[in-house]
């Protein structure tokens, strides 16, 4: 997976556009259950698989520590690392020796890490879709829809987050799927602080 494919991923979301549909009573009930399911997640560790718009597949290990902290560590040979903490989303490409910082409040991913998330008001749900054993909820930030839209995909009975999909401004789709999910526990907080390797290189000279 190249850098362009990664930047189109649901972790660093490009602008997307969505139009809200009228929500039925069943939609509202599913949204309420989705809220409960998301806010029940405090810490999570899982393996993940990413399918990029060009069809390339990569994987790795994800840690979530809500509110506000996350780490996506990609397996080799992918040279990527993404860390959320201290209000920032930090992306590092070790192959290109480049690091980017984005405020969490400017990314849809920040919604996943938000404390006591409410899928109303500051968040607009644009669509609820049901399939056998699955509920999909598409949402965006009400005040800044150009930041992108995110579709959360839940297994139902019980409602459990399993994956998410993004469609960017060019209508390209990228999907993250979680598996081997472990809920609960405590993590070393150093996981959620990015230290640029160049810092050590510069200070060792």
LOTORVO-314756 format. One record per atom (N, C-alpha, C): x, y, z; residue in three letters; atom name. Coordinates in Angstrom, 2 decimals, padded with zeros to 5 digits. Layout:
<node <X Y Z> ALA CA>
...
//
This chain:
<node <000.86 -001.20 000.00> UNK N>
<node <000.00 000.00 000.00> UNK CA>
<node <000.88 001.23 000.00> UNK C>
<node <000.63 002.19 -000.91> UNK N>
<node <001.44 003.39 -000.97> UNK CA>
<node <000.86 004.48 -000.08> UNK C>
<node <001.60 005.58 000.02> UNK N>
<node <001.18 006.66 000.91> UNK CA>
<node <-000.16 007.25 000.47> UNK C>
<node <-000.37 007.37 -000.85> UNK N>
<node <-001.63 007.94 -001.33> UNK CA>
<node <-002.82 007.07 -000.90> UNK C>
<node <-002.66 005.75 -000.97> UNK N>
<node <-003.74 004.86 -000.55> UNK CA>
<node <-004.02 005.03 000.93> UNK C>
<node <-002.95 005.16 001.74> UNK N>
<node <-003.16 005.31 003.18> UNK CA>
<node <-003.91 006.58 003.50> UNK C>
<node <-003.57 007.65 002.83> UNK N>
<node <-004.22 008.92 003.12> UNK CA>
<node <-005.69 008.91 002.72> UNK C>
<node <-006.08 007.96 001.91> UNK N>
<node <-007.49 007.81 001.56> UNK CA>
<node <-008.22 006.88 002.51> UNK C>
<node <-007.52 006.42 003.55> UNK N>
<node <-008.09 005.45 004.47> UNK CA>
<node <-009.03 006.12 005.46> UNK C>
<node <-009.82 005.33 006.25> UNK N>
<node <-010.71 005.92 007.22> UNK CA>
<node <-009.97 006.55 008.38> UNK C>
<node <-008.66 006.38 008.45> UNK N>
<node <-007.92 006.97 009.56> UNK CA>
<node <-007.62 008.44 009.28> UNK C>
<node <-007.26 008.75 008.06> UNK N>
<node <-007.03 010.15 007.67> UNK CA>
<node <-007.99 010.45 006.53> UNK C>
<node <-009.21 010.85 006.87> UNK N>
<node <-010.31 010.86 005.92> UNK CA>
<node <-010.28 012.10 005.06> UNK C>
<node <-010.41 011.90 003.75> UNK N>
<node <-010.56 013.00 002.82> UNK CA>
<node <-012.00 013.49 002.82> UNK C>
<node <-012.27 014.70 002.31> UNK N>
<node <-013.63 015.23 002.33> UNK CA>
<node <-014.62 014.30 001.64> UNK C>
<node <-015.80 014.21 002.19> UNK N>
<node <-016.86 013.41 001.60> UNK CA>
<node <-018.16 014.19 001.74> UNK C>
<node <-019.15 013.80 000.98> UNK N>
<node <-020.40 014.53 000.99> UNK CA>
<node <-021.54 013.53 001.14> UNK C>
<node <-022.50 013.86 001.98> UNK N>
<node <-023.62 012.96 002.22> UNK CA>
<node <-024.87 013.80 002.45> UNK C>
<node <-026.01 013.23 002.11> UNK N>
<node <-027.28 013.91 002.32> UNK CA>
<node <-028.11 013.07 003.26> UNK C>
<node <-028.63 013.70 004.31> UNK N>
<node <-029.35 012.96 005.33> UNK CA>
<node <-030.68 012.47 004.79> UNK C>
<node <-031.02 011.24 005.15> UNK N>
<node <-032.33 010.70 004.81> UNK CA>
<node <-033.25 010.88 006.01> UNK C>
<node <-034.55 010.81 005.76> UNK N>
<node <-035.50 010.86 006.87> UNK CA>
<node <-035.34 009.59 007.70> UNK C>
<node <-035.25 009.76 009.01> UNK N>
<node <-034.99 008.63 009.90> UNK CA>
<node <-036.30 008.11 010.47> UNK C>
<node <-036.52 006.82 010.33> UNK N>
<node <-037.72 006.18 010.84> UNK CA>
<node <-037.58 005.89 012.33> UNK C>
<node <-038.67 005.51 013.00> UNK N>
<node <-038.56 005.10 014.40> UNK CA>
<node <-037.58 003.95 014.60> UNK C>
<node <-037.54 003.00 013.65> UNK N>
<node <-036.57 001.90 013.75> UNK CA>
<node <-035.14 002.42 013.62> UNK C>
<node <-034.93 003.39 012.71> UNK N>
<node <-033.61 004.03 012.58> UNK CA>
<node <-033.19 004.65 013.91> UNK C>
<node <-034.11 005.40 014.52> UNK N>
<node <-033.80 006.07 015.78> UNK CA>
<node <-033.46 005.06 016.87> UNK C>
<node <-034.16 003.93 016.87> UNK N>
<node <-033.87 002.89 017.86> UNK CA>
<node <-032.49 002.29 017.63> UNK C>
<node <-032.13 002.06 016.36> UNK N>
<node <-030.80 001.52 016.05> UNK CA>
<node <-029.70 002.52 016.40> UNK C>
<node <-029.96 003.81 016.14> UNK N>
<node <-028.99 004.85 016.49> UNK CA>
<node <-028.76 004.87 018.00> UNK C>
<node <-029.83 004.76 018.77> UNK N>
<node <-029.70 004.75 020.23> UNK CA>
<node <-028.87 003.56 020.69> UNK C>
<node <-029.09 002.39 020.08> UNK N>
<node <-028.30 001.22 020.44> UNK CA>
<node <-026.84 001.38 020.03> UNK C>
<node <-026.61 002.03 018.87> UNK N>
<node <-025.24 002.28 018.43> UNK CA>
<node <-024.51 003.19 019.41> UNK C>
<node <-025.19 004.21 019.90> UNK N>
<node <-024.60 005.10 020.92> UNK CA>
<node <-024.16 004.30 022.13> UNK C>
<node <-025.06 003.46 022.62> UNK N>
<node <-024.75 002.66 023.82> UNK CA>
<node <-023.55 001.76 023.55> UNK C>
<node <-023.52 001.11 022.38> UNK N>
<node <-022.43 000.20 022.04> UNK CA>
<node <-021.09 000.93 021.98> UNK C>
<node <-021.09 002.12 021.35> UNK N>
<node <-019.84 002.89 021.25> UNK CA>
<node <-019.36 003.36 022.61> UNK C>
<node <-020.27 003.89 023.40> UNK N>
<node <-019.88 004.45 024.69> UNK CA>
<node <-019.54 003.38 025.72> UNK C>
<node <-019.88 002.12 025.43> UNK N>
<node <-019.49 001.02 026.30> UNK CA>
<node <-018.03 000.63 026.09> UNK C>
<node <-017.45 001.08 024.98> UNK N>
<node <-016.05 000.78 024.69> UNK CA>
<node <-015.16 001.78 025.40> UNK C>
<node <-014.38 001.31 026.35> UNK N>
<node <-013.41 002.16 027.04> UNK CA>
<node <-012.00 001.82 026.57> UNK C>
<node <-011.65 000.55 026.61> UNK N>
<node <-010.37 000.11 026.04> UNK CA>
<node <-010.63 -001.08 025.14> UNK C>
<node <-009.85 -001.15 024.07> UNK N>
<node <-010.02 -002.20 023.07> UNK CA>
<node <-008.68 -002.49 022.43> UNK C>
<node <-008.39 -003.76 022.24> UNK N>
<node <-007.24 -004.18 021.45> UNK CA>
<node <-007.73 -005.18 020.42> UNK C>
<node <-007.27 -005.06 019.18> UNK N>
<node <-007.75 -005.95 018.12> UNK CA>
<node <-006.72 -006.00 017.00> UNK C>
<node <-006.83 -007.04 016.20> UNK N>
<node <-006.17 -007.05 014.92> UNK CA>
<node <-007.08 -006.32 013.93> UNK C>
<node <-006.49 -005.73 012.90> UNK N>
<node <-007.31 -005.06 011.90> UNK CA>
<node <-006.81 -005.40 010.51> UNK C>
<node <-007.74 -005.30 009.55> UNK N>
<node <-007.41 -005.42 008.14> UNK CA>
<node <-007.93 -004.18 007.43> UNK C>
<node <-007.12 -003.61 006.58> UNK N>
<node <-007.53 -002.46 005.78> UNK CA>
<node <-007.53 -002.82 004.31> UNK C>
<node <-008.63 -002.50 003.63> UNK N>
<node <-008.72 -002.63 002.18> UNK CA>
<node <-008.76 -001.22 001.60> UNK C>
<node <-007.75 -000.85 000.87> UNK N>
<node <-007.61 000.50 000.32> UNK CA>
<node <-008.41 000.61 -000.98> UNK C>
<node <-008.62 001.84 -001.49> UNK N>
<node <-009.39 002.03 -002.72> UNK CA>
<node <-008.83 001.26 -003.92> UNK C>
<node <-007.51 001.06 -003.96> UNK N>
<node <-006.91 000.34 -005.09> UNK CA>
<node <-006.96 -001.17 -004.89> UNK C>
<node <-007.59 -001.62 -003.79> UNK N>
<node <-007.72 -003.05 -003.54> UNK CA>
<node <-006.59 -003.64 -002.73> UNK C>
<node <-005.56 -002.86 -002.43> UNK N>
<node <-004.45 -003.39 -001.64> UNK CA>
<node <-004.90 -003.63 -000.21> UNK C>
<node <-004.34 -004.68 000.40> UNK N>
<node <-004.73 -005.10 001.73> UNK CA>
<node <-003.53 -005.00 002.66> UNK C>
<node <-003.73 -004.44 003.83> UNK N>
<node <-002.70 -004.40 004.86> UNK CA>
<node <-003.37 -004.68 006.19> UNK C>
<node <-002.56 -004.95 007.19> UNK N>
<node <-003.12 -005.27 008.51> UNK CA>
<node <-002.18 -004.85 009.61> UNK C>
<node <-002.62 -005.08 010.84> UNK N>
<node <-001.79 -004.72 011.98> UNK CA>
<node <-002.57 -004.87 013.27> UNK C>
<node <-002.11 -004.16 014.28> UNK N>
<node <-002.72 -004.21 015.61> UNK CA>
<node <-003.22 -002.83 016.00> UNK C>
<node <-004.43 -002.78 016.56> UNK N>
<node <-005.04 -001.51 016.98> UNK CA>
<node <-005.29 -001.52 018.47> UNK C>
<node <-005.05 -000.38 019.10> UNK N>
<node <-005.40 -000.16 020.50> UNK CA>
<node <-006.27 001.09 020.57> UNK C>
<node <-007.37 001.03 021.29> UNK N>
<node <-008.20 002.20 021.58> UNK CA>
<node <-008.30 002.36 023.08> UNK C>
<node <-008.14 003.58 023.54> UNK N>
<node <-008.28 003.90 024.96> UNK CA>
<node <-009.07 005.20 025.02> UNK C>
<node <-010.40 005.06 025.09> UNK N>
<node <-011.28 006.22 025.05> UNK CA>
<node <-011.39 006.84 026.44> UNK C>
<node <-011.48 008.19 026.47> UNK N>
<node <-011.51 009.10 025.31> UNK CA>
<node <-010.13 009.51 024.82> UNK C>
<node <-010.02 009.71 023.52> UNK N>
<node <-008.92 010.46 022.94> UNK CA>
<node <-007.65 009.75 022.59> UNK C>
<node <-007.55 008.42 022.80> UNK N>
<node <-006.27 007.76 022.56> UNK CA>
<node <-006.45 006.53 021.68> UNK C>
<node <-005.50 006.35 020.77> UNK N>
<node <-005.57 005.24 019.84> UNK CA>
<node <-004.19 005.01 019.22> UNK C>
<node <-003.94 003.77 018.81> UNK N>
<node <-002.71 003.45 018.07> UNK CA>
<node <-003.04 002.39 017.02> UNK C>
<node <-002.70 002.67 015.77> UNK N>
<node <-002.78 001.69 014.70> UNK CA>
<node <-001.36 001.41 014.23> UNK C>
<node <-000.88 000.22 014.52> UNK N>
<node <000.49 -000.17 014.17> UNK CA>
<node <000.41 -001.19 013.04> UNK C>
<node <000.87 -000.80 011.87> UNK N>
<node <000.77 -001.64 010.68> UNK CA>
<node <001.89 -002.67 010.66> UNK C>
<node <001.54 -003.87 010.21> UNK N>
<node <002.53 -004.93 010.04> UNK CA>
<node <003.46 -004.60 008.89> UNK C>
<node <004.72 -005.04 009.00> UNK N>
<node <005.65 -004.93 007.89> UNK CA>
<node <005.11 -005.76 006.72> UNK C>
<node <005.33 -005.30 005.48> UNK N>
<node <006.26 -004.24 005.10> UNK CA>
<node <005.65 -002.83 005.08> UNK C>
<node <004.38 -002.66 005.44> UNK N>
<node <003.80 -001.31 005.47> UNK CA>
<node <004.57 -000.45 006.47> UNK C>
<node <005.05 000.72 006.06> UNK N>
<node <005.90 001.54 006.92> UNK CA>
<node <005.13 002.54 007.77> UNK C>
<node <003.84 002.27 008.03> UNK N>
<node <002.98 003.28 008.63> UNK CA>
<node <002.75 003.04 010.12> UNK C>
<node <002.54 004.14 010.83> UNK N>
<node <002.13 004.13 012.23> UNK CA>
<node <001.22 005.32 012.43> UNK C>
<node <000.10 005.10 013.10> UNK N>
<node <-000.80 006.20 013.41> UNK CA>
<node <-001.11 006.18 014.89> UNK C>
<node <-000.92 007.33 015.55> UNK N>
<node <-001.11 007.45 016.99> UNK CA>
<node <-002.01 008.64 017.28> UNK C>
<node <-003.03 008.45 018.10> UNK N>
<node <-003.88 009.53 018.56> UNK CA>
<node <-003.68 009.72 020.05> UNK C>
<node <-003.45 010.97 020.44> UNK N>
<node <-003.28 011.31 021.84> UNK CA>
<node <-002.99 012.79 021.96> UNK C>
<node <-003.28 013.36 023.13> UNK N>
<node <-002.98 014.77 023.38> UNK CA>
<node <-003.70 015.67 022.36> UNK C>
<node <-004.87 015.22 021.88> UNK N>
<node <-005.67 016.04 020.98> UNK CA>
<node <-005.23 016.01 019.53> UNK C>
<node <-004.24 015.17 019.21> UNK N>
<node <-003.71 015.12 017.85> UNK CA>
<node <-003.77 013.70 017.29> UNK C>
<node <-003.91 013.63 015.97> UNK N>
<node <-003.74 012.39 015.24> UNK CA>
<node <-002.42 012.51 014.49> UNK C>
<node <-001.48 011.62 014.79> UNK N>
<node <-000.13 011.70 014.22> UNK CA>
<node <000.09 010.51 013.30> UNK C>
<node <000.44 010.79 012.06> UNK N>
<node <000.72 009.75 011.08> UNK CA>
<node <002.20 009.80 010.70> UNK C>
<node <002.86 008.65 010.79> UNK N>
<node <004.28 008.58 010.44> UNK CA>
<node <004.49 007.55 009.33> UNK C>
<node <005.21 007.96 008.30> UNK N>
<node <005.64 007.07 007.23> UNK CA>
<node <007.16 006.95 007.35> UNK C>
<node <007.63 005.83 007.90> UNK N>
<node <009.06 005.68 008.17> UNK CA>
<node <009.86 005.53 006.88> UNK C>
<node <009.21 005.04 005.82> UNK N>
<node <009.92 004.89 004.55> UNK CA>
<node <010.25 006.25 003.95> UNK C>
<node <009.27 007.16 004.00> UNK N>
<node <009.50 008.51 003.47> UNK CA>
<node <010.08 009.45 004.51> UNK C>
<node <010.16 008.98 005.77> UNK N>
<node <010.63 009.79 006.89> UNK CA>
<node <009.81 011.09 006.99> UNK C>
<node <008.49 010.92 006.95> UNK N>
<node <007.57 012.05 007.04> UNK CA>
<node <006.56 011.81 008.16> UNK C>
<node <006.22 012.89 008.86> UNK N>
<node <005.24 012.84 009.94> UNK CA>
<node <004.23 013.95 009.74> UNK C>
<node <002.93 013.63 009.87> UNK N>
<node <001.86 014.60 009.74> UNK CA>
<node <001.05 014.64 011.03> UNK C>
<node <000.56 015.83 011.40> UNK N>
<node <-000.26 016.02 012.59> UNK CA>
<node <-001.59 016.65 012.20> UNK C>
<node <-002.69 016.08 012.69> UNK N>
<node <-004.02 016.61 012.43> UNK CA>
<node <-004.79 016.68 013.74> UNK C>
<node <-005.43 017.80 014.08> UNK N>
<node <-006.24 017.85 015.30> UNK CA>
<node <-007.36 016.80 015.24> UNK C>
<node <-007.55 016.08 016.32> UNK N>
<node <-008.58 015.04 016.35> UNK CA>
<node <-009.96 015.60 016.02> UNK C>
<node <-010.21 016.85 016.43> UNK N>
<node <-011.50 017.46 016.18> UNK CA>
<node <-011.77 017.75 014.73> UNK C>
<node <-010.79 017.56 013.86> UNK N>
<node <-010.99 017.80 012.43> UNK CA>
<node <-011.07 016.50 011.63> UNK C>
<node <-011.15 015.37 012.31> UNK N>
<node <-011.24 014.09 011.63> UNK CA>
<node <-012.46 013.31 012.11> UNK C>
<node <-013.14 012.59 011.22> UNK N>
<node <-014.24 011.73 011.68> UNK CA>
<node <-013.77 010.69 012.68> UNK C>
<node <-012.50 010.26 012.58> UNK N>
<node <-011.99 009.29 013.53> UNK CA>
<node <-012.09 009.81 014.96> UNK C>
<node <-011.97 011.13 015.11> UNK N>
<node <-012.08 011.72 016.44> UNK CA>
<node <-013.42 011.43 017.09> UNK C>
<node <-014.46 011.21 016.28> UNK N>
<node <-015.77 010.88 016.84> UNK CA>
<node <-015.73 009.55 017.58> UNK C>
<node <-014.98 008.58 017.04> UNK N>
<node <-014.87 007.28 017.70> UNK CA>
<node <-014.21 007.40 019.06> UNK C>
<node <-013.33 008.39 019.20> UNK N>
<node <-012.56 008.54 020.42> UNK CA>
<node <-013.17 009.54 021.38> UNK C>
<node <-014.29 010.14 020.99> UNK N>
<node <-014.92 011.18 021.80> UNK CA>
<node <-015.57 010.59 023.05> UNK C>
<node <-015.47 011.29 024.14> UNK N>
<node <-016.10 010.85 025.39> UNK CA>
<node <-017.60 011.09 025.32> UNK C>
<node <-018.37 010.08 025.70> UNK N>
<node <-019.83 010.20 025.77> UNK CA>
<node <-020.41 010.72 024.46> UNK C>
<node <-020.10 010.02 023.37> UNK N>
<node <-020.53 010.44 022.04> UNK CA>
<node <-022.05 010.37 021.92> UNK C>
<node <-022.63 011.43 021.34> UNK N>
<node <-024.05 011.46 021.04> UNK CA>
<node <-024.23 011.59 019.53> UNK C>
<node <-025.02 010.71 018.95> UNK N>
<node <-025.25 010.71 017.51> UNK CA>
<node <-026.42 011.62 017.15> UNK C>
<node <-026.31 012.86 017.60> UNK N>
<node <-027.30 013.90 017.31> UNK CA>
<node <-026.64 015.23 017.64> UNK C>
<node <-027.28 016.32 017.26> UNK N>
<node <-026.73 017.64 017.56> UNK CA>
<node <-025.46 017.90 016.78> UNK C>
<node <-024.30 017.77 017.43> UNK N>
<node <-023.03 018.02 016.77> UNK CA>
<node <-022.70 016.96 015.73> UNK C>
<node <-023.39 015.83 015.79> UNK N>
<node <-023.20 014.74 014.83> UNK CA>
<node <-024.51 014.53 014.08> UNK C>
<node <-024.44 014.43 012.76> UNK N>
<node <-025.61 014.14 011.96> UNK CA>
<node <-025.52 012.73 011.40> UNK C>
<node <-026.53 011.93 011.67> UNK N>
<node <-026.63 010.60 011.05> UNK CA>
<node <-027.36 010.77 009.72> UNK C>
<node <-026.69 010.43 008.64> UNK N>
<node <-027.26 010.63 007.31> UNK CA>
<node <-027.99 009.41 006.78> UNK C>
<node <-027.69 008.22 007.35> UNK N>
<node <-028.30 007.01 006.81> UNK CA>
<node <-028.15 005.87 007.80> UNK C>
<node <-029.17 005.03 007.88> UNK N>
<node <-029.11 003.78 008.63> UNK CA>
<node <-029.53 002.66 007.67> UNK C>
<node <-028.67 001.64 007.57> UNK N>
<node <-028.93 000.52 006.65> UNK CA>
<node <-028.86 -000.78 007.42> UNK C>
<node <-029.77 -001.70 007.12> UNK N>
<node <-029.80 -002.98 007.80> UNK CA>
<node <-029.58 -004.12 006.81> UNK C>
<node <-028.78 -005.09 007.24> UNK N>
<node <-028.61 -006.34 006.55> UNK CA>
<node <-028.77 -007.45 007.58> UNK C>
<node <-028.98 -008.69 007.16> UNK N>
<node <-029.10 -009.78 008.15> UNK CA>
<node <-027.90 -009.81 009.10> UNK C>
<node <-028.16 -009.62 010.38> UNK N>
<node <-027.10 -009.65 011.39> UNK CA>
<node <-026.22 -008.42 011.45> UNK C>
<node <-026.61 -007.33 010.77> UNK N>
<node <-025.72 -006.18 010.67> UNK CA>
<node <-026.54 -004.89 010.57> UNK C>
<node <-026.02 -003.83 011.20> UNK N>
<node <-026.58 -002.48 011.11> UNK CA>
<node <-025.45 -001.52 010.74> UNK C>
<node <-025.68 -000.67 009.74> UNK N>
<node <-024.70 000.33 009.32> UNK CA>
<node <-025.24 001.72 009.58> UNK C>
<node <-024.42 002.56 010.21> UNK N>
<node <-024.82 003.93 010.55> UNK CA>
<node <-023.80 004.89 009.94> UNK C>
<node <-024.27 005.75 009.03> UNK N>
<node <-023.40 006.72 008.38> UNK CA>
<node <-023.58 008.08 009.05> UNK C>
<node <-022.45 008.73 009.39> UNK N>
<node <-022.52 009.98 010.14> UNK CA>
<node <-021.43 010.94 009.72> UNK C>
<node <-021.62 012.20 010.12> UNK N>
<node <-020.63 013.24 009.88> UNK CA>
<node <-020.79 014.33 010.93> UNK C>
<node <-019.81 015.21 011.02> UNK N>
<node <-019.90 016.34 011.94> UNK CA>
<node <-020.86 017.37 011.34> UNK C>
<node <-021.85 017.78 012.11> UNK N>
<node <-022.89 018.67 011.61> UNK CA>
<node <-022.32 020.00 011.11> UNK C>
<node <-021.38 020.56 011.85> UNK N>
<node <-020.85 021.88 011.52> UNK CA>
<node <-019.81 021.85 010.42> UNK C>
<node <-019.25 020.68 010.11> UNK N>
<node <-018.17 020.62 009.13> UNK CA>
<node <-018.26 019.34 008.31> UNK C>
<node <-019.33 019.19 007.52> UNK N>
<node <-019.49 017.95 006.76> UNK CA>
<node <-018.40 017.70 005.74> UNK C>
<node <-017.69 018.75 005.32> UNK N>
<node <-016.62 018.55 004.33> UNK CA>
<node <-015.43 017.80 004.90> UNK C>
<node <-015.38 017.63 006.21> UNK N>
<node <-014.29 016.85 006.81> UNK CA>
<node <-014.42 015.37 006.48> UNK C>
<node <-015.61 014.92 006.09> UNK N>
<node <-015.75 013.53 005.68> UNK CA>
<node <-016.89 012.83 006.38> UNK C>
<node <-017.32 011.72 005.80> UNK N>
<node <-018.36 010.89 006.42> UNK CA>
<node <-017.79 009.53 006.74> UNK C>
<node <-018.39 008.90 007.71> UNK N>
<node <-017.91 007.62 008.23> UNK CA>
<node <-019.10 006.71 008.41> UNK C>
<node <-019.01 005.48 007.92> UNK N>
<node <-020.06 004.49 008.13> UNK CA>
<node <-019.56 003.45 009.13> UNK C>
<node <-020.21 003.40 010.28> UNK N>
<node <-019.88 002.43 011.31> UNK CA>
<node <-020.72 001.19 011.08> UNK C>
<node <-020.10 000.04 011.13> UNK N>
<node <-020.78 -001.22 010.83> UNK CA>
<node <-020.78 -002.09 012.09> UNK C>
<node <-021.98 -002.40 012.54> UNK N>
<node <-022.16 -003.15 013.77> UNK CA>
<node <-022.74 -004.53 013.49> UNK C>
<node <-022.26 -005.53 014.21> UNK N>
<node <-023.00 -006.78 014.31> UNK CA>
<node <-024.13 -006.54 015.31> UNK C>
<node <-025.29 -007.13 015.05> UNK N>
<node <-026.38 -006.93 016.00> UNK CA>
<node <-026.55 -008.16 016.90> UNK C>
<node <-027.33 -007.98 017.94> UNK N>
<node <-027.69 -009.04 018.89> UNK CA>
<node <-026.45 -009.74 019.48> UNK C>
<node <-025.64 -009.05 020.28> UNK N>
<node <-025.77 -007.66 020.67> UNK CA>
<node <-025.08 -006.72 019.67> UNK C>
<node <-025.41 -005.44 019.75> UNK N>
<node <-024.82 -004.43 018.88> UNK CA>
<node <-023.34 -004.28 019.24> UNK C>
<node <-022.46 -004.60 018.27> UNK N>
<node <-021.02 -004.61 018.52> UNK CA>
<node <-020.30 -004.03 017.31> UNK C>
<node <-019.42 -003.05 017.52> UNK N>
<node <-018.68 -002.45 016.42> UNK CA>
<node <-017.70 -003.46 015.84> UNK C>
<node <-017.77 -003.64 014.51> UNK N>
<node <-016.92 -004.61 013.85> UNK CA>
<node <-016.07 -004.01 012.73> UNK C>
<node <-016.53 -002.95 012.10> UNK N>
<node <-015.75 -002.36 011.01> UNK CA>
<node <-016.28 -000.97 010.70> UNK C>
<node <-015.56 -000.26 009.84> UNK N>
<node <-016.06 001.01 009.33> UNK CA>
<node <-015.56 001.22 007.90> UNK C>
<node <-016.35 001.98 007.16> UNK N>
<node <-016.07 002.23 005.75> UNK CA>
<node <-016.14 003.72 005.48> UNK C>
<node <-015.26 004.20 004.59> UNK N>
<node <-015.29 005.61 004.20> UNK CA>
<node <-015.36 005.70 002.69> UNK C>
<node <-016.11 006.68 002.19> UNK N>
<node <-016.13 007.01 000.77> UNK CA>
<node <-015.61 008.44 000.66> UNK C>
<node <-014.51 008.64 -000.09> UNK N>
<node <-013.91 009.97 -000.16> UNK CA>
<node <-014.57 010.81 -001.26> UNK C>
<node <-014.04 012.01 -001.48> UNK N>
<node <-014.64 012.94 -002.42> UNK CA>
<node <-014.63 012.40 -003.85> UNK C>
<node <-013.71 011.46 -004.14> UNK N>
<node <-013.64 010.85 -005.46> UNK CA>
<node <-014.47 009.57 -005.53> UNK C>
<node <-015.30 009.33 -004.49> UNK N>
<node <-016.17 008.16 -004.41> UNK CA>
<node <-015.39 006.86 -004.32> UNK C>
<node <-014.19 006.92 -003.74> UNK N>
<node <-013.39 005.72 -003.51> UNK CA>
<node <-013.65 005.21 -002.10> UNK C>
<node <-013.71 003.91 -001.97> UNK N>
<node <-014.09 003.29 -000.70> UNK CA>
<node <-012.92 002.58 -000.05> UNK C>
<node <-012.77 002.80 001.25> UNK N>
<node <-011.76 002.12 002.05> UNK CA>
<node <-012.44 001.53 003.28> UNK C>
<node <-012.00 000.34 003.68> UNK N>
<node <-012.66 -000.32 004.80> UNK CA>
<node <-011.64 -000.85 005.81> UNK C>
<node <-011.96 -000.65 007.09> UNK N>
<node <-011.21 -001.24 008.20> UNK CA>
<node <-012.11 -002.26 008.88> UNK C>
<node <-011.60 -003.46 009.08> UNK N>
<node <-012.33 -004.51 009.78> UNK CA>
<node <-011.53 -004.95 011.00> UNK C>
<node <-012.20 -005.05 012.14> UNK N>
<node <-011.57 -005.50 013.37> UNK CA>
<node <-011.87 -006.98 013.60> UNK C>
<node <-010.89 -007.71 014.12> UNK N>
<node <-011.12 -009.09 014.51> UNK CA>
<node <-010.21 -009.43 015.69> UNK C>
<node <-010.48 -010.58 016.32> UNK N>
<node <-009.79 -010.94 017.57> UNK CA>
<node <-009.88 -009.78 018.57> UNK C>
<node <-011.08 -009.24 018.71> UNK N>
<node <-011.29 -008.06 019.55> UNK CA>
<node <-011.25 -008.44 021.03> UNK C>
<node <-010.46 -007.68 021.81> UNK N>
<node <-010.40 -007.85 023.26> UNK CA>
<node <-010.82 -006.53 023.91> UNK C>
<node <-011.88 -006.57 024.69> UNK N>
<node <-012.38 -005.39 025.37> UNK CA>
<node <-011.89 -005.36 026.81> UNK C>
<node <-011.64 -004.14 027.31> UNK N>
<node <-011.23 -003.98 028.70> UNK CA>
<node <-009.72 -004.07 028.87> UNK C>
<node <-009.28 -003.91 030.10> UNK N>
<node <-007.86 -003.94 030.41> UNK CA>
<node <-007.26 -002.55 030.41> UNK C>
<node <-005.98 -002.48 030.73> UNK N>
<node <-005.25 -001.21 030.75> UNK CA>
<node <-004.03 -001.32 029.85> UNK C>
<node <-003.66 -000.20 029.26> UNK N>
<node <-002.53 -000.16 028.33> UNK CA>
<node <-001.48 000.82 028.83> UNK C>
<node <-000.23 000.56 028.49> UNK N>
<node <000.85 001.49 028.74> UNK CA>
<node <000.55 002.77 027.96> UNK C>
<node <000.48 003.90 028.65> UNK N>
<node <000.11 005.16 027.99> UNK CA>
<node <001.18 005.64 027.01> UNK C>
<node <002.37 005.05 027.06> UNK N>
<node <003.39 005.40 026.07> UNK CA>
<node <002.97 004.99 024.66> UNK C>
<node <002.05 004.03 024.57> UNK N>
<node <001.55 003.63 023.25> UNK CA>
<node <000.93 004.80 022.50> UNK C>
<node <000.41 005.77 023.24> UNK N>
<node <-000.38 006.84 022.63> UNK CA>
<node <000.38 008.16 022.56> UNK C>
<node <001.70 008.07 022.69> UNK N>
<node <002.57 009.23 022.50> UNK CA>
<node <003.56 008.90 021.40> UNK C>
<node <003.56 009.70 020.35> UNK N>
<node <004.48 009.47 019.24> UNK CA>
<node <005.77 010.25 019.47> UNK C>
<node <006.89 009.55 019.35> UNK N>
<node <008.20 010.18 019.42> UNK CA>
<node <008.87 009.96 018.07> UNK C>
<node <009.13 011.03 017.35> UNK N>
<node <009.71 010.93 016.02> UNK CA>
<node <011.11 010.34 016.11> UNK C>
<node <011.40 009.27 015.34> UNK N>
<node <012.75 008.70 015.34> UNK CA>
<node <013.83 009.71 015.00> UNK C>
<node <013.49 010.75 014.24> UNK N>
<node <014.48 011.76 013.88> UNK CA>
<node <014.96 012.52 015.11> UNK C>
<node <014.12 012.54 016.18> UNK N>
<node <014.54 013.21 017.41> UNK CA>
<node <015.79 012.54 017.97> UNK C>
<node <015.78 011.20 017.97> UNK N>
<node <016.93 010.46 018.49> UNK CA>
<node <018.12 010.59 017.57> UNK C>
<node <017.83 010.59 016.25> UNK N>
<node <018.95 010.73 015.29> UNK CA>
<node <019.64 012.08 015.46> UNK C>
<node <018.85 013.14 015.61> UNK N>
<node <019.43 014.48 015.73> UNK CA>
<node <020.20 014.66 017.03> UNK C>
<node <019.73 013.99 018.10> UNK N>
<node <020.37 014.18 019.39> UNK CA>
<node <021.52 013.22 019.62> UNK C>
<node <021.73 012.30 018.69> UNK N>
<node <022.85 011.37 018.83> UNK CA>
<node <024.06 011.82 018.02> UNK C>
<node <023.85 012.91 017.27> UNK N>
<node <024.96 013.41 016.42> UNK CA>
<node <025.83 014.39 017.18> UNK C>
//
